[in-house]
Amino acid sequence: MDPVRNPYAPGAGQRPPELAGRGRELDVFDIVLERIARGRPERSLMLTGLRGVGKTVLLNTLRSQAINRLWGSGKIEARPDQSLRRPVAAALHMAVRELAPRHRAPDRIDAFLGVLKAFAMRAAPTGR
């Protein structure tokens, strides 16, 4: 393979020119979004794989699909030495801010952001 024309683009999260072999996951996620939009129950997706197989690129593509359908989306990375409280709050804040300009009740956005701020700032119970 010619190294200049090789579509493989190494690097964490860098999208290659062709997202090959991920059509099934993209289609399944479209179904998930549509079922949820219709109030139907749906199972979550779990992406697994070795380092460098394109999980981050696929997650970013799924996030774009959700945003294109007017769903909020956040991104967190769990770390063993860190509470999930602040990363979850930051991801929710980002998702709400993406949706706020199109929301039908802006006063509800402000109220939610106040609750979210209190959630983010709440101290963990002692001993945990």
JOMO-V427802 format. One record per residue. PSI is psi in whole degrees, 0 to 359 (* if undefined). D_CENTER is the distance of its C-alpha to the mean C-alpha in whole Angstrom. Layout:
[[PSI D_CENTER] [PSI D_CENTER]]
//
This chain:
[[134 34] [123 35] [336 33] [321 32] [356 31] [122 29] [345 25] [125 24] [92 22] [147 22] [134 19] [121 16] [0 13] [123 16] [127 16] [165 19] [331 21] [126 21] [77 18] [144 21] [13 20] [12 17] [321 18] [314 18] [319 15] [318 14] [317 17] [319 16] [325 12] [318 14] [317 16] [310 14] [318 13] [318 16] [317 18] [319 15] [329 17] [7 20] [20 20] [147 20] [151 19] [152 17] [155 16] [167 12] [143 12] [120 12] [128 12] [160 15] [165 18] [162 20] [133 19] [5 19] [355 18] [22 15] [315 12] [318 10] [317 11] [317 10] [317 7] [323 7] [318 9] [321 7] [318 5] [320 9] [316 10] [314 8] [320 9] [336 13] [18 13] [33 13] [141 10] [153 8] [137 5] [167 4] [125 5] [155 8] [116 10] [138 13] [140 16] [334 20] [10 21] [138 19] [151 18] [348 15] [304 16] [316 16] [321 12] [317 11] [318 13] [319 12] [318 8] [320 10] [316 12] [315 10] [317 9] [319 13] [326 14] [323 12] [337 14] [315 17] [337 19] [0 19] [143 19] [345 23] [84 24] [332 23] [330 25] [328 22] [312 20] [319 22] [317 23] [317 19] [328 19] [316 22] [318 21] [320 18] [317 20] [320 22] [316 20] [325 19] [348 22] [130 24] [145 25] [146 25] [148 28] [146 31] [4 31] [* 27]]
//
